[in-house]
Amino acid sequence: MHPGRTTGKGPSTPMHFDQQPPRLLIVHIALPSWADICSNLCEALQNFFSLACSLMGPSRMSVFSLYMVQNQHECILPFVQVKGNFARLQACISELRMLQREGCFRPQGTSLKLAVVDGLQQFKQYSRHMTTGAALTYTSLEITVLTSQSGKEVVRQLEEGLKDTDLVRVRRLQVVEVTKGILEHMDSASPVEDPSNDESCILGTDIDLQTIDNDTVSMEIFFKAWLHNSGTDQEHIHLLLPSRCFNNISRARDNPMCLKCDLQERLLSPSLLPGTADSTLKMDDPKGDFSTLYQMASQSSASRYKLQVIKALKSSGICESLTYGLPFILRPTSCWQLDWDELETNQQHFHALCHSLLKREWLLLAKGELSSPGYSQRIPASTFYVIMPSPSLTLLVKAVATRELILPNSFPLLPEDPPDDSLKIVESILDSLELEPTYNPLQVWSHLYSHLSSTLVKPQGRLHPSWESRAPRKAGQLQTNRVRATVAPLPMIPAPGRAPKMPAASKPSSEAFFMPSEQEEYLSGP
């Protein structure tokens, strides 16, 4: 398989974002567990695609396809561009909702392997038919198998079934096991790969195994990882540390230590979504939230963007009112072009830096040059950042104000003793509030998903079917409102006593299905 390399680089643009690779999602269905997973999975996919299709600026997802494996494999959605195809994605999710949830069927051991091979064949054909102007950034495919069965057993089936298959066009093959447990305390913002057991991370040859909880939030978070910049052709940031200050973790005394880092967003900027106050800002607008560090790093494809550490600060020595913009995460690079020894040394130094900063209760003040395309100046303008450690192997980076940006404010001292009557009233109000030890964003709903869904679907194209009144599909039963794939599918293994049917011609894409009522109940939850 490919180690994540792409097929060359185009000219530098004002705002470059490495697209995620084309993705194939294979939903491996087993009864009766599908009844417990179906609604959570469909709701998570609906929420995710309402977000992915709404993001302005460069596309973060290229193309997507979805297969279902029950007693046979079936292409529910052939490869389509994600952006601009929300109606087709919704219709695909509707197909999943109508799959049989009860009963039993005889699973075919080769169906999963055939789905992978057929999806790979579809992708090759799709790539050949792409026009020059819409050429794929990636020529390799990332395949995710979502299953409720034992992940290790599914990995074993894939290893056995695909051992003679050419997987040179597969960038990554991943098995995601949906566990039966339900997330009771939604305090994690990332799907978990169990580090305590090496076998649970990678089994066999380049097949990753991961587990996620059977709840909408966990599945949403897993899919949202697809929006991250996953390019591994080069590191994003060079963090330069003066060696005289950090000679305890470096033997070099003359040259600065260079930590090679990857940059990751902590959250999506609201300015990238329609209907927000900042949605008119352009991605390459220096006033936008997406500017500063992420934009500067994206512009520096030829030479890595450098952050020069110039001072250390006490952790209590920064006023929150002086930081601005969106925070970003620094982590040790995973660039495939570096050799293993360099990657390991870089991670060890990064680890030592995080540990030392936490122990000393320090922050770092760093400087980066603010590039201005088309303008030359003798002394380039600079931007400054505070770098904060965390108990994880990451550093948090936030832009900090400089003298030129500060406005005068008045901060009168707080009188020691307020009036007793006012104090009693206010304290009584505060005592009535529910006190939480931390802020957990996963427990806060803003009804954003329903808002985005309503803006993506034209009013005249809306349909609100009653899902309860529709008969569920039975195993092996194909729908007639699906778009044909670009190549003939591989032969299916028929269910006992039933001959497989081929899908009929598609209906117009405006016949989109809308989310069911349980989505609205979820969004209106406490």
LINTALIN-V744373 format. One record per residue. N is the residue number from 1. SS is DSSP state (A for helix, B for strand, O for the rest). PHI is phi as a letter, one per 20 degrees, with the letter a starting at -180 (NA if undefined). NEAR is the number of other ideal C-beta (glycine too) atoms within 12 Angstrom. Layout:
BEGIN
n,ss,phi,near
N,SS,PHI,NEAR
N,SS,PHI,NEAR
END
This chain:
BEGIN
n,ss,phi,near
1,O,NA,27
2,O,f,23
3,O,e,18
4,O,n,25
5,O,e,23
6,O,d,28
7,O,d,18
8,O,n,12
9,O,c,16
10,O,e,13
11,O,f,10
12,O,f,16
13,O,d,18
14,O,g,25
15,O,c,28
16,O,d,31
17,O,c,34
18,O,f,34
19,O,f,33
20,B,f,36
21,O,f,39
22,B,g,41
23,B,c,44
24,B,c,45
25,B,d,45
26,B,d,41
27,B,e,43
28,B,e,43
29,O,e,42
30,O,c,36
31,O,e,26
32,O,e,17
33,O,f,25
34,A,g,38
35,A,f,21
36,A,e,23
37,A,e,39
38,A,g,39
39,A,f,29
40,A,f,37
41,A,f,40
42,A,f,39
43,A,f,38
44,A,f,40
45,A,f,45
46,A,g,43
47,A,f,39
48,A,f,39
49,A,f,44
50,A,f,38
51,A,f,39
52,A,f,40
53,O,f,35
54,O,e,35
55,O,f,35
56,O,e,33
57,O,n,33
58,O,g,27
59,O,f,29
60,O,e,35
61,B,c,42
62,O,e,38
63,B,c,41
64,B,b,44
65,B,b,45
66,B,c,45
67,B,d,45
68,B,d,46
69,B,c,45
70,O,c,39
71,O,e,35
72,O,b,36
73,B,e,41
74,B,b,43
75,B,e,42
76,B,e,43
77,B,b,43
78,B,f,35
79,B,g,40
80,B,c,38
81,B,f,27
82,O,f,37
83,O,f,26
84,O,n,20
85,O,c,29
86,A,f,38
87,A,f,32
88,A,f,39
89,A,f,43
90,A,f,40
91,A,f,38
92,A,f,41
93,A,f,40
94,A,f,35
95,A,g,36
96,A,f,40
97,A,f,40
98,O,e,31
99,O,f,40
100,O,g,27
101,O,d,27
102,O,c,17
103,O,n,21
104,O,b,18
105,O,b,29
106,O,e,20
107,O,f,28
108,O,d,27
109,O,f,21
110,O,e,24
111,A,f,40
112,A,f,42
113,A,f,34
114,A,f,31
115,A,f,45
116,A,f,42
117,A,f,34
118,A,f,37
119,A,f,50
120,A,f,36
121,A,f,31
122,A,f,38
123,A,f,41
124,A,f,26
125,A,f,22
126,A,f,32
127,A,f,28
128,A,f,17
129,A,e,19
130,O,f,23
131,O,f,11
132,A,f,7
133,A,f,6
134,A,d,18
135,O,g,21
136,O,f,33
137,O,f,32
138,O,d,33
139,O,d,26
140,O,d,32
141,B,d,39
142,B,d,39
143,B,d,43
144,B,c,44
145,B,d,44
146,B,e,46
147,B,c,40
148,O,d,34
149,O,e,31
150,O,g,22
151,A,f,35
152,A,f,25
153,A,f,23
154,A,f,42
155,A,f,34
156,A,f,24
157,A,f,32
158,A,f,42
159,A,f,26
160,A,f,19
161,A,f,28
162,O,d,31
163,O,f,15
164,O,d,10
165,O,e,25
166,O,f,14
167,O,d,29
168,O,f,16
169,O,e,33
170,B,e,36
171,B,f,36
172,B,b,32
173,B,c,42
174,B,c,40
175,B,d,41
176,B,d,42
177,B,e,38
178,B,e,40
179,O,f,28
180,O,f,20
181,O,f,17
182,O,d,19
183,O,f,28
184,O,e,13
185,O,d,16
186,O,e,23
187,O,d,17
188,O,d,20
189,O,d,23
190,O,b,24
191,O,f,32
192,B,d,24
193,O,d,24
194,O,f,19
195,O,e,13
196,O,f,9
197,O,c,15
198,A,g,11
199,A,f,18
200,A,f,24
201,O,e,22
202,B,c,24
203,B,d,27
204,O,m,24
205,O,d,18
206,O,l,25
207,B,d,35
208,B,e,31
209,B,c,35
210,B,c,37
211,B,c,33
212,B,c,40
213,O,f,34
214,O,e,32
215,O,b,30
216,A,f,36
217,A,f,35
218,A,f,38
219,A,f,38
220,A,g,38
221,A,f,30
222,A,f,37
223,A,f,39
224,A,f,31
225,A,f,30
226,A,f,36
227,A,e,34
228,O,f,33
229,O,f,32
230,O,d,32
231,O,f,33
232,O,c,28
233,O,f,28
234,O,b,32
235,O,f,35
236,O,e,43
237,B,c,40
238,B,d,30
239,B,e,42
240,B,e,29
241,B,d,36
242,O,f,24
243,O,f,21
244,O,f,15
245,O,e,23
246,O,c,30
247,O,f,18
248,O,f,18
249,O,d,23
250,O,b,26
251,O,e,13
252,O,f,18
253,O,d,14
254,O,d,11
255,O,e,15
256,O,f,24
257,B,f,31
258,B,d,30
259,B,e,43
260,B,e,33
261,B,c,40
262,B,d,41
263,B,d,44
264,B,c,31
265,B,f,32
266,O,e,27
267,O,b,24
268,O,e,27
269,O,f,30
270,A,g,25
271,A,f,27
272,A,e,35
273,O,d,30
274,O,f,24
275,O,n,20
276,O,e,23
277,O,f,12
278,O,d,23
279,O,f,23
280,O,e,16
281,O,f,24
282,O,e,21
283,O,f,31
284,O,e,26
285,O,f,22
286,O,f,24
287,O,e,17
288,O,f,27
289,O,f,34
290,O,e,37
291,O,f,34
292,A,l,38
293,A,f,45
294,A,f,45
295,A,f,41
296,A,f,40
297,A,f,41
298,A,f,33
299,A,f,32
300,O,d,27
301,O,f,25
302,O,f,12
303,O,d,16
304,O,f,28
305,B,f,39
306,B,d,31
307,B,d,40
308,B,e,27
309,B,f,37
310,B,d,23
311,B,b,22
312,B,d,26
313,B,c,26
314,B,f,16
315,O,f,20
316,O,e,11
317,O,e,18
318,O,c,26
319,O,e,15
320,A,g,14
321,A,f,13
322,A,e,23
323,B,e,26
324,B,b,24
325,B,m,33
326,B,e,29
327,B,f,30
328,B,c,42
329,B,d,32
330,B,d,42
331,B,b,32
332,B,g,34
333,O,f,33
334,O,d,31
335,O,g,29
336,O,f,23
337,O,e,19
338,O,e,23
339,O,f,11
340,A,f,13
341,A,f,10
342,A,f,21
343,A,f,23
344,A,f,16
345,A,f,24
346,A,f,32
347,A,f,26
348,A,f,20
349,A,f,31
350,A,f,37
351,A,f,24
352,A,f,25
353,A,f,39
354,A,g,32
355,A,f,21
356,A,f,24
357,A,f,32
358,A,f,21
359,A,f,14
360,A,e,19
361,O,l,15
362,B,d,28
363,B,d,30
364,B,d,40
365,B,d,30
366,B,c,38
367,B,c,29
368,B,c,38
369,B,e,24
370,O,e,27
371,O,f,30
372,O,c,20
373,O,g,16
374,O,n,7
375,O,c,11
376,O,d,9
377,O,b,12
378,O,f,6
379,O,d,9
380,O,f,16
381,O,f,20
382,B,c,26
383,B,d,36
384,B,c,36
385,B,c,45
386,B,d,39
387,B,d,45
388,B,d,37
389,B,e,31
390,O,b,22
391,O,f,14
392,O,e,19
393,O,e,26
394,O,b,29
395,B,c,43
396,B,e,32
397,B,d,44
398,B,c,30
399,B,f,34
400,B,c,36
401,O,f,23
402,O,d,18
403,A,g,10
404,A,f,11
405,A,e,16
406,O,f,13
407,O,d,10
408,O,f,5
409,O,c,10
410,O,d,6
411,O,c,8
412,O,f,6
413,O,f,6
414,O,f,7
415,O,g,9
416,O,f,6
417,O,d,8
418,O,f,13
419,O,g,10
420,A,g,10
421,A,f,10
422,A,f,13
423,A,f,15
424,A,f,13
425,A,f,14
426,A,f,15
427,A,f,14
428,A,f,12
429,A,f,11
430,A,f,12
431,A,f,11
432,O,e,10
433,O,f,10
434,O,f,8
435,O,e,9
436,O,d,10
437,O,f,8
438,O,b,11
439,O,e,11
440,O,d,16
441,A,f,18
442,A,f,23
443,A,d,19
444,O,d,15
445,O,d,24
446,O,d,19
447,O,m,20
448,A,f,24
449,A,f,33
450,A,f,28
451,A,f,23
452,A,f,35
453,A,f,38
454,A,f,26
455,A,e,22
456,A,e,35
457,O,d,33
458,O,f,16
459,A,g,13
460,A,f,10
461,A,e,21
462,O,f,20
463,O,c,25
464,O,c,21
465,O,f,22
466,O,e,13
467,A,f,26
468,A,f,12
469,A,e,10
470,O,e,17
471,O,f,15
472,O,f,24
473,O,f,31
474,O,e,22
475,O,g,33
476,O,n,32
477,O,e,26
478,O,e,30
479,O,e,33
480,O,d,17
481,O,d,27
482,O,d,32
483,O,f,30
484,O,f,20
485,O,f,30
486,O,f,25
487,O,c,23
488,O,f,16
489,O,f,29
490,O,f,26
491,O,g,16
492,O,e,30
493,O,e,27
494,O,f,18
495,O,f,25
496,O,g,16
497,O,m,11
498,O,b,18
499,O,e,14
500,O,f,25
501,O,d,19
502,O,e,18
503,O,f,25
504,O,e,13
505,O,f,11
506,O,f,21
507,O,e,20
508,O,g,14
509,O,f,24
510,O,f,20
511,O,e,24
512,O,e,33
513,O,e,36
514,O,d,31
515,O,f,39
516,O,f,30
517,A,f,19
518,A,f,21
519,A,f,35
520,A,f,22
521,A,f,17
522,A,f,26
523,A,f,26
524,O,e,14
525,O,f,18
526,O,f,9
END
